[in-house]
Amino acid sequence: MSKPEDLFHALAETMPGVKASSMFGKPCLKSGTKAFACFFEGEMAFKLEGSAHADALSTPGARLFDPSRKGRPMKQWVQIPATHSALWEHFAALACRQLSE
């Protein structure tokens, strides 16, 4: 199985128009100037809305993304654990697509 970091980099390399960048000092994926995914503590967080957000949050172990760890989660962002890294590509594609809607 690939390491979580390798999966993050693979997404940056294979998604058209996407580049690896930085957000909060953490690696992220951007389309243009907008971040839609962030690699954090070996997991991925995705900026999602509507049913995609609900689907992501229903993934076992998923939670709202709270990079400050101060109980102030970013409500549009869902953090998906590495145990479900097979879903990262799916949620990355949804999050990227939602940027242009």
C-alpha positions in Angstrom: 0.0 0.0 0.0 1.2 3.5 -0.8 2.1 5.9 2.0 -0.4 8.7 2.5 2.1 11.3 1.4 2.6 9.4 -1.9 -1.1 9.4 -2.5 -1.3 13.2 -1.9 1.5 13.8 -4.4 -0.1 11.4 -7.0 -3.3 13.5 -6.8 -1.3 16.7 -7.5 0.4 15.0 -10.5 -2.6 13.3 -12.1 -5.4 15.8 -11.7 -5.6 18.2 -14.7 -5.1 21.9 -13.8 -4.2 21.1 -10.2 -1.0 22.0 -8.4 0.5 21.2 -5.1 0.8 24.3 -2.9 0.6 25.3 0.8 -2.2 26.3 3.1 -1.7 26.9 6.9 1.9 25.7 6.3 0.5 22.3 5.2 0.6 20.8 1.7 -2.6 21.4 -0.2 -4.1 21.0 -3.7 -5.2 24.1 -5.6 -7.0 24.8 -8.8 -6.0 28.2 -9.9 -5.6 30.2 -6.6 -8.2 28.2 -4.6 -7.4 25.4 -2.3 -9.8 22.4 -2.3 -7.8 19.7 -0.4 -5.2 19.7 2.3 -2.8 17.0 3.6 -2.8 17.2 7.4 -1.3 14.7 9.9 -1.3 11.9 7.4 -5.0 12.5 6.4 -6.7 14.5 3.7 -9.3 17.2 4.2 -11.6 18.3 1.4 -13.7 21.5 0.9 -17.1 20.2 0.0 -20.7 21.2 -0.1 -24.2 19.6 -0.1 -24.5 15.9 -0.6 -20.7 15.5 -1.2 -20.1 17.0 2.2 -22.6 14.7 3.8 -21.2 11.6 2.0 -17.6 12.5 3.1 -18.7 13.1 6.7 -20.4 9.7 6.8 -17.1 8.0 6.1 -16.0 6.1 9.2 -13.5 8.2 11.2 -14.2 11.4 9.2 -14.7 14.7 11.0 -14.8 18.4 10.3 -11.3 19.7 9.7 -9.9 21.6 12.7 -6.3 22.5 11.9 -5.9 24.7 14.9 -7.1 21.9 17.2 -9.0 24.5 19.3 -12.5 23.3 18.7 -13.1 25.7 15.7 -13.5 23.4 12.7 -13.8 24.7 9.2 -17.4 23.7 8.6 -17.0 23.2 4.8 -14.0 21.0 5.2 -14.1 17.2 5.9 -11.0 15.3 7.1 -10.9 11.7 5.8 -8.5 9.3 7.6 -5.8 7.4 5.7 -7.7 4.1 6.4 -10.1 5.4 3.7 -7.4 6.8 1.3 -9.1 4.8 -1.5 -11.8 7.5 -1.4 -9.4 10.5 -1.6 -9.3 10.7 -5.3 -13.1 10.6 -5.4 -13.5 13.4 -2.9 -10.6 15.4 -4.4 -12.4 15.3 -7.8 -15.7 16.4 -6.2 -14.1 19.2 -4.3 -12.2 20.5 -7.4 -15.4 20.4 -9.5 -17.3 22.3 -6.8 -14.8 25.2 -7.1 -16.2 26.0 -10.6 -19.9 25.6 -9.8 
